[in-house]
Amino acid sequence: MSNVSITLQTVGDAAAILEAIVNDNPGAIVHPMPSYVKIDCPNKLVINKASVSERIGREWDVQEIHLSMITLAGNVTEEDDSFSLEWKR
């Protein structure tokens, strides 16, 4: 099993994104740091538009992830309703 990961700055909507990630990805492991947070997840990590929108109280565009993201590890799939990371063979 290989982990994928995403690292977010702790600014703006990052807290809502983090909460959505943890809620929607039971295997997620959170590594908080003073100005950023790294989230590792076995195999696949999914950020769902509906989950983030619910937490921030407005419609969240999946492209907004780029405003908080520092780095990632895994192959990206961006769709209208989700952003996901997984290692593809």
Secondary structure by P-SEA (a helix, b strand, c coil): ccccccccccccaaaaaaaaaaaacccbbbbbcccbbbbbbccbbbbbaaaaaaaaccccccccccccccccccbbbbccccccccccc
